[in-house]
């Protein structure tokens, strides 16, 4: 018998209370892990949206660059066209044949250069149009992704709120059970579960620890069935509870959605 807050408790009763605590802790442990994963999709969408904004900005810079270069060439071309007209007027005034031929060659060379500039301007204008189309397509995609991101934000906020509410509720249940467990046992349980993936207590079925699958020595199994003392698994060190003790209590029931057996492999778990 154990005396807890002035009330006698049998080993069986205390282990049953510890089992209830274990189920709550496992649920909170899993919910906490799930909570950390909830924003993952949102984070990926935010990164993708940021990358898309960068692509839009890059294409818009290309549009602006092409237009600016075309404008610069157009300014030079206007000056060169004016020069051609001026030289052509002067050509009519020249009487010296050698000077006439030299100036004619200069005019033809300048006209060819102007033609090249005109073609370059057309190429730049075409590029600017293509970049503009790309920018508009990306902007439409950006708008769609922004809406999807806002919807995901609402979903994440709702999921986080629901998870936090459940964790808060389970934590309140935990506080109600704590006074029913002796402090030394609770301290040992918390120590074990902190090193065993959140699982400090394991059921024993047919002489075998369900957490690490070790078959218990017959003498230890007999002591466990007698309910005369609290023992730990020789392999994983978890506190052990014979499954029949749960069947004998109508109040004990596993928490919904939580397995009573360990998900961890004893070979990969940290040592206690």
C-alpha positions as CSV (number, residue, x, y, z in Angstrom):
1,X,0.0,0.0,0.0
2,X,1.1,3.6,-0.7
3,X,0.0,6.7,1.1
4,X,-0.7,9.5,-1.4
5,X,-2.2,12.8,0.0
6,X,-3.4,10.8,3.0
7,X,-5.1,8.1,0.9
8,X,-3.9,4.5,0.7
9,X,-3.1,3.4,-2.8
10,X,-2.2,-0.1,-4.0
11,X,0.5,-0.7,-6.5
12,X,-2.1,-1.6,-9.1
13,X,-4.1,1.6,-8.6
14,X,-1.0,3.7,-8.8
15,X,0.1,2.0,-12.0
16,X,-3.4,2.5,-13.5
17,X,-3.2,6.2,-12.7
18,X,0.3,6.3,-14.2
19,X,-1.1,4.6,-17.3
20,X,-3.7,7.3,-17.7
21,X,-0.9,9.9,-17.3
22,X,1.1,8.1,-19.9
23,X,-1.7,8.1,-22.4
24,X,-2.2,11.9,-22.0
25,X,1.6,12.5,-22.2
26,X,1.8,10.4,-25.4
27,X,-1.1,12.3,-27.0
28,X,0.5,15.7,-26.0
29,X,3.9,14.5,-27.2
30,X,2.5,13.5,-30.6
31,X,0.4,16.7,-30.9
32,X,3.4,18.8,-30.1
33,X,5.4,17.1,-32.9
34,X,2.4,17.5,-35.3
35,X,2.1,21.1,-34.4
36,X,5.7,21.8,-35.4
37,X,4.9,20.3,-38.8
38,X,1.7,22.2,-39.4
39,X,3.3,25.3,-40.9
40,X,5.7,23.3,-43.2
41,X,3.5,23.7,-46.3
42,X,2.9,27.3,-45.5
43,X,6.6,27.9,-45.2
44,X,7.2,26.2,-48.6
45,X,4.5,28.3,-50.2
46,X,6.0,31.5,-48.8
47,X,9.4,30.6,-50.2
48,X,7.9,29.8,-53.6
49,X,6.0,33.1,-53.6
50,X,9.1,35.0,-52.7
51,X,11.0,33.3,-55.5
52,X,8.2,34.1,-57.9
53,X,8.3,37.8,-56.8
54,X,12.0,37.8,-57.6
55,X,11.3,36.3,-61.1
56,X,8.7,39.0,-61.7
57,X,11.1,41.7,-60.6
58,X,13.9,40.3,-62.8
59,X,11.7,40.2,-65.9
60,X,10.4,43.7,-65.3
61,X,14.0,44.9,-65.0
62,X,14.7,43.3,-68.4
63,X,11.7,45.2,-69.9
64,X,12.9,48.4,-68.4
65,X,16.5,47.7,-69.6
66,X,15.4,46.9,-73.2
67,X,13.3,50.1,-73.4
68,X,16.0,52.2,-71.9
69,X,18.6,50.9,-74.3
70,X,16.3,51.4,-77.2
71,X,15.6,54.9,-76.1
72,X,19.3,55.7,-75.8
73,X,20.0,54.3,-79.3
74,X,17.0,56.3,-80.7
75,X,18.5,59.5,-79.3
76,X,21.8,58.8,-81.0
77,X,20.0,57.8,-84.2
78,X,18.1,61.0,-84.3
79,X,21.4,62.9,-84.1
80,X,23.0,60.8,-86.8
81,X,20.0,61.3,-89.1
82,X,20.3,65.0,-88.7
83,X,24.0,64.7,-89.5
84,X,23.2,62.8,-92.7
85,X,20.8,65.5,-93.8
86,X,23.3,68.2,-93.1
87,X,26.1,66.4,-95.0
88,X,23.8,65.7,-98.0
89,X,23.0,69.5,-98.2
90,X,26.7,70.2,-98.0
91,X,27.4,67.6,-100.7
92,X,25.4,69.7,-103.2
93,X,27.7,72.6,-102.6
94,X,31.0,70.8,-103.2
95,X,32.7,71.3,-106.5
96,X,35.9,69.4,-105.8
97,X,35.5,65.8,-107.0
98,X,37.9,64.2,-104.4
99,X,36.1,66.0,-101.5
100,X,32.8,65.1,-103.0
101,X,33.6,61.3,-103.2
102,X,35.1,61.4,-99.6
103,X,32.0,63.0,-98.2
104,X,29.7,60.6,-100.2
105,X,31.5,57.6,-98.6
106,X,31.1,59.1,-95.1
107,X,27.4,59.6,-95.8
108,X,26.9,56.0,-97.0
109,X,28.8,54.7,-94.0
110,X,26.7,56.7,-91.6
111,X,23.5,55.6,-93.3
112,X,24.6,51.9,-92.9
113,X,25.3,52.6,-89.2
114,X,21.9,54.2,-88.8
115,X,20.3,51.1,-90.5
116,X,22.0,48.9,-88.0
117,X,20.8,51.1,-85.2
118,X,17.2,50.9,-86.5
119,X,17.4,47.1,-86.6
120,X,18.9,47.1,-83.0
121,X,16.0,49.2,-81.8
122,X,13.5,46.9,-83.4
123,X,15.2,43.9,-81.7
124,X,15.1,45.7,-78.4
125,X,11.4,46.6,-78.8
126,X,10.6,43.0,-79.7
127,X,12.5,41.8,-76.6
128,X,10.7,44.3,-74.4
129,X,7.3,43.0,-75.7
130,X,8.3,39.4,-75.0
131,X,9.5,40.3,-71.5
132,X,6.3,42.2,-71.0
133,X,4.3,39.1,-71.9
134,X,6.4,37.0,-69.5
135,X,5.9,39.5,-66.7
136,X,2.2,39.5,-67.2
137,X,2.1,35.7,-67.1
138,X,4.2,35.7,-63.9
139,X,2.0,38.3,-62.3
140,X,-1.1,36.2,-62.9
141,X,0.7,33.2,-61.4
142,X,1.7,35.5,-58.5
143,X,-1.9,36.5,-57.9
144,X,-3.0,32.9,-57.9
145,X,-0.2,31.8,-55.5
146,X,-1.0,34.8,-53.2
147,X,-4.6,33.7,-52.9
148,X,-3.6,30.1,-52.2
149,X,-1.1,31.4,-49.6
150,X,-3.8,33.4,-47.8
151,X,-6.0,30.3,-47.7
152,X,-3.2,28.2,-46.3
153,X,-2.5,30.8,-43.7
154,X,-6.2,30.6,-42.5
155,X,-5.9,26.8,-42.5
156,X,-2.7,26.8,-40.5
157,X,-4.0,29.3,-38.0
158,X,-7.1,27.1,-37.5
159,X,-5.1,24.0,-37.1
160,X,-2.7,25.6,-34.7
161,X,-5.6,26.9,-32.6
162,X,-7.3,23.5,-32.5
163,X,-4.1,21.7,-31.6
164,X,-3.2,24.3,-28.9
165,X,-6.8,23.9,-27.5
166,X,-6.4,20.1,-27.3
167,X,-3.0,20.3,-25.7
168,X,-4.4,22.7,-23.1
169,X,-7.3,20.4,-22.4
170,X,-5.0,17.4,-22.0
171,X,-2.6,19.3,-19.8
172,X,-5.5,20.1,-17.5
173,X,-6.4,16.4,-17.4
174,X,-2.8,15.7,-16.5
175,X,-2.9,18.2,-13.6
176,X,-5.9,16.3,-12.3
177,X,-4.1,13.0,-12.3
178,X,-0.8,14.1,-10.9
179,X,-1.9,14.2,-7.2
180,X,-2.9,10.5,-7.5
181,X,0.7,9.4,-8.2
182,X,3.5,9.4,-5.7
183,X,6.2,11.9,-6.2
184,X,9.1,9.4,-6.3
185,X,7.3,7.3,-9.0
186,X,6.4,10.5,-11.0
187,X,10.0,11.7,-10.9
188,X,11.2,8.3,-12.1
189,X,8.5,8.2,-14.9
190,X,9.4,11.8,-16.1
191,X,13.1,10.9,-16.1
192,X,12.5,7.8,-18.2
193,X,10.2,9.3,-20.8
194,X,12.5,12.3,-21.3
195,X,15.0,9.7,-22.6
196,X,12.6,7.3,-24.3
197,X,10.8,9.3,-27.0
198,X,8.2,10.4,-24.5
199,X,7.3,6.9,-23.3
200,X,8.0,6.1,-19.6
201,X,5.6,3.2,-19.1
202,X,5.1,0.0,-21.1
203,X,2.5,-2.6,-21.0
204,X,3.5,-6.2,-20.5
205,X,1.6,-8.8,-22.6
206,X,2.2,-12.5,-22.4
207,X,5.4,-12.0,-20.5
208,X,6.8,-9.6,-23.0
209,X,7.5,-5.8,-22.8
210,X,5.5,-4.2,-25.6
211,X,8.0,-1.3,-25.8
212,X,11.2,-3.1,-26.5
213,X,9.8,-6.7,-27.2
214,X,12.0,-8.2,-24.5
215,X,10.7,-11.4,-22.9
216,X,10.8,-11.0,-19.1
217,X,12.4,-13.6,-16.8
218,X,9.7,-15.8,-15.4
219,X,10.3,-14.7,-11.8
220,X,10.0,-11.1,-12.7
221,X,6.9,-11.7,-14.7
222,X,5.3,-13.5,-11.7
223,X,6.1,-10.6,-9.4
224,X,4.7,-8.2,-11.9
225,X,1.4,-10.2,-12.0
226,X,1.2,-10.2,-8.3
227,X,1.0,-6.4,-8.2
228,X,3.2,-6.4,-5.1
229,X,5.8,-3.9,-6.3
230,X,6.7,-1.5,-9.2
231,X,9.4,-2.8,-11.6
232,X,11.2,-1.6,-14.6
233,X,12.0,-3.5,-17.8
234,X,15.5,-4.8,-17.6
235,X,16.1,-3.8,-21.3
236,X,14.5,-0.4,-21.9
237,X,14.1,0.6,-18.3
238,X,10.5,1.7,-18.7
239,X,8.1,1.2,-15.8
240,X,6.1,-1.9,-16.5
241,X,2.3,-2.5,-16.1
242,X,0.7,-5.9,-16.6
243,X,-2.0,-5.6,-19.2
244,X,-4.5,-7.6,-17.0
245,X,-4.5,-4.7,-14.5
246,X,-6.1,-2.5,-17.1
247,X,-8.8,-5.1,-17.8
248,X,-9.6,-5.2,-14.1
249,X,-10.3,-1.4,-14.1
250,X,-13.5,-0.2,-15.9
251,X,-12.3,3.4,-15.7
252,X,-9.1,2.9,-17.8
253,X,-9.4,3.4,-21.5
254,X,-6.7,4.4,-24.1
255,X,-6.8,7.9,-25.3
256,X,-8.3,8.1,-28.8
257,X,-5.8,8.0,-31.6
258,X,-2.9,7.0,-29.3
259,X,-1.3,3.5,-29.4
260,X,-0.5,1.9,-26.1
261,X,2.7,0.3,-27.5
262,X,5.9,2.1,-28.2
263,X,6.7,3.3,-31.7
264,X,10.4,3.4,-31.0
265,X,13.0,0.7,-31.7
266,X,15.0,-0.1,-28.6
267,X,18.1,-0.4,-30.6
268,X,17.9,3.2,-31.7
269,X,16.6,4.8,-28.5
270,X,18.9,6.7,-26.2
271,X,20.0,4.9,-23.1
272,X,18.5,5.9,-19.8
